[in-house]
Amino acid sequence: MQGFSVDLRILATAARTWDDLADQVAVSGRRLRTAEGDADSLGAAVAGRVRSWMGAWERVAARQSSAAQGHASALSRIRTAYVRLDEQSAAELSAVLPWSHRAAGLVEGEAPPIVGGAPLALPLQVAPGSTVAPPLRPGPQP
């Protein structure tokens, strides 16, 4: 089984990007609503069609803004789920470690390389000030 890693910064950036796009589209829709009042200045023959066209595009903008906001929310929720899963996994791993190694914590950054379905080293580090050595990887030591 191959492992995978998720870059939480990319999820956060993507969520912010979708959120910004949702705001931009919503503003565009509001501008159409504001401009709709100017349709009367075009004359009776055209004003109705202009208002109809602007109204249709305002509804499209509202739907697209809502969809973009939904993407932003989904990305934020999945990022939170990954963080909680990492914290839960670290707590479960810590619970089975010998007492001398329970001060170890998660290391932020890249995941350890996966070889043959197992990581080369545990993604743990010894807490600052601890004199306990972190657990060694299985097999021959360098």
C-alpha positions as CSV (number, residue, x, y, z in Angstrom):
1,M,0.0,0.0,0.0
2,Q,1.4,3.3,-1.0
3,G,1.1,6.3,1.3
4,F,0.1,9.8,0.4
5,S,0.5,13.2,1.9
6,V,-1.7,16.3,1.7
7,D,-0.2,19.7,1.7
8,L,-2.5,21.7,4.1
9,R,-1.1,25.0,2.8
10,I,-2.4,24.2,-0.7
11,L,-5.8,23.3,0.7
12,A,-5.9,26.6,2.6
13,T,-4.8,28.6,-0.5
14,A,-7.3,26.9,-2.7
15,A,-10.1,27.6,-0.2
16,R,-9.1,31.3,0.0
17,T,-9.0,31.5,-3.8
18,W,-12.5,30.0,-4.2
19,D,-13.8,32.3,-1.5
20,D,-12.2,35.4,-3.2
21,L,-13.8,34.2,-6.5
22,A,-17.2,33.9,-4.9
23,D,-16.9,37.4,-3.6
24,Q,-15.9,38.8,-7.0
25,V,-18.8,37.1,-8.8
26,A,-21.2,38.2,-6.1
27,V,-20.0,41.8,-6.6
28,S,-20.5,41.5,-10.4
29,G,-24.1,40.3,-9.8
30,R,-24.8,43.3,-7.6
31,R,-23.4,45.6,-10.2
32,L,-25.8,44.2,-12.7
33,R,-28.7,44.8,-10.3
34,T,-27.5,48.4,-9.9
35,A,-27.1,48.9,-13.7
36,E,-30.6,47.5,-14.3
37,G,-32.1,50.8,-13.2
38,D,-30.3,52.5,-16.0
39,A,-32.2,50.4,-18.5
40,D,-35.1,52.9,-18.5
41,S,-32.8,55.5,-20.1
42,L,-32.6,53.3,-23.2
43,G,-36.2,53.7,-24.1
44,A,-39.3,51.5,-23.7
45,A,-38.6,49.3,-26.7
46,V,-35.2,48.2,-25.3
47,A,-35.6,48.6,-21.5
48,G,-37.6,45.4,-21.0
49,R,-35.2,43.2,-22.9
50,V,-32.2,44.8,-21.1
51,R,-33.8,44.2,-17.7
52,S,-34.6,40.6,-18.6
53,W,-31.0,40.0,-19.8
54,M,-29.4,41.6,-16.8
55,G,-31.8,39.7,-14.5
56,A,-30.8,36.4,-16.1
57,W,-27.1,37.2,-15.7
58,E,-27.6,38.3,-12.1
59,R,-29.2,34.9,-11.3
60,V,-26.3,33.1,-13.1
61,A,-23.8,35.2,-11.0
62,A,-25.6,34.4,-7.8
63,R,-25.6,30.6,-8.6
64,Q,-21.9,30.7,-9.5
65,S,-21.0,32.7,-6.4
66,S,-22.9,30.2,-4.3
67,A,-21.1,27.3,-6.0
68,A,-17.7,28.9,-5.5
69,Q,-18.5,29.5,-1.8
70,G,-19.5,25.8,-1.6
71,H,-16.1,24.8,-3.0
72,A,-14.3,27.1,-0.5
73,S,-16.3,25.6,2.4
74,A,-15.6,22.0,1.3
75,L,-11.9,22.6,1.0
76,S,-11.8,24.2,4.5
77,R,-13.8,21.3,6.0
78,I,-11.5,18.7,4.4
79,R,-8.4,20.6,5.6
80,T,-9.8,20.6,9.2
81,A,-10.6,16.9,8.8
82,Y,-7.0,16.1,7.8
83,V,-5.6,18.1,10.8
84,R,-7.9,16.3,13.2
85,L,-7.0,12.9,11.7
86,D,-3.2,13.8,12.1
87,E,-3.8,14.8,15.7
88,Q,-5.8,11.6,16.4
89,S,-3.2,9.4,14.7
90,A,-0.4,11.0,16.7
91,A,-2.3,10.5,19.9
92,E,-3.0,6.9,19.1
93,L,0.6,6.3,18.1
94,S,1.8,8.0,21.3
95,A,-0.5,5.7,23.4
96,V,1.4,2.6,22.1
97,L,4.9,4.0,22.4
98,P,7.0,3.2,25.5
99,W,6.7,5.8,28.2
100,S,10.2,7.1,27.5
101,H,9.1,8.1,24.0
102,R,5.7,9.7,24.7
103,A,7.1,13.2,24.7
104,A,7.6,12.9,21.0
105,G,5.3,15.0,18.8
106,L,4.3,15.5,15.2
107,V,6.9,17.1,12.9
108,E,5.4,19.6,10.5
109,G,6.6,19.4,6.9
110,E,7.2,16.6,4.5
111,A,6.0,13.1,5.2
112,P,8.7,10.5,5.5
113,P,9.6,8.6,2.3
114,I,7.5,5.4,1.8
115,V,9.5,2.3,0.8
116,G,7.8,-1.1,0.4
117,G,4.6,0.3,1.9
118,A,6.2,1.4,5.1
119,P,7.7,4.8,6.1
120,L,11.5,4.8,6.6
121,A,11.2,6.7,9.8
122,L,8.4,7.8,12.1
123,P,7.4,11.4,11.7
124,L,8.2,12.1,15.3
125,Q,10.6,14.4,17.1
126,V,11.6,14.6,20.7
127,A,10.1,17.5,22.6
128,P,12.6,20.4,23.3
129,G,14.5,19.9,26.5
130,S,14.0,16.1,26.5
131,T,17.0,13.8,26.9
132,V,15.2,10.8,25.5
133,A,16.3,9.8,22.0
134,P,13.6,9.3,19.4
135,P,12.7,5.8,18.4
136,L,15.0,4.4,15.7
137,R,13.7,3.0,12.4
138,P,13.6,-0.7,11.9
139,G,16.5,-2.5,10.3
140,P,20.2,-1.6,10.2
141,Q,21.1,1.8,11.6
142,P,23.3,4.3,9.8
